[in-house]
Amino acid sequence: MQPHRSSCRALILAAGRNRRMGVDVPPKALLRFGGNSLLARHLAILDSCGVHQVAITIGYRAADLRDEVARHQCGAGVALIENPRFRDGSIVSLWQAREVLRSSVPVLLMD
């Protein structure tokens, strides 16, 4: 059975440092639950729901996030958007991804 093709895109804001969890911890998107990262779980769920266009803002530990995306794309077309000013908050990540929001396709925003 073919998965449903959605006309929706997803935008995941994952550039931040996760300061509330302590010092020198991975980004929230890389926290593991049941053997999978939160990011891998999100990508798999989006894919199963027919959302095959995903943009992810990255900044803090960007290389680790790139590696995780490469391991778990689940068939989704994933675009990574670099936010060099990730320390300034998630609104800056949203600004970096403004082209995703300007598209004519509905966007599911995941923070």
C-alpha positions, 0 to 999 in steps of 0.5 A, a space after each residue: 500500500 502506498 503512503 498518502 502523499 501530503 501537500 504539506 511540508 514540515 519545518 523543524 527548528 532544531 538549531 538550539 543548544 538545549 540549555 535547560 537540559 544542562 551543560 554540554 548536552 546534545 540538541 533535543 533532536 538528538 535525545 534518544 527514546 527507545 533506541 531512536 533519536 527524537 529527530 529520527 522518530 519525527 522523520 519516520 512519523 512525518 514520512 508515514 503521514 505522507 509529509 515528504 518535504 522536510 526542512 530542518 534548521 540546524 546550528 548547535 552541533 550541526 555536524 551531529 544533526 547532519 549525520 542523524 538526518 543521513 541515517 534516518 531520512 525515511 524517504 523524505 526530502 530533507 533540506 538542512 538550513 544553517 542558522 549561524 546565529 542559533 544562540 539568538 533564539 528560535 525566532 532567528 531559525 524561523 527567519 533563516 527558514 523564511 523561504 519555506 514559509 513563503 512557499 504556496 504549500 501549507 507548513 507544519 511547524 515543529 519546534 
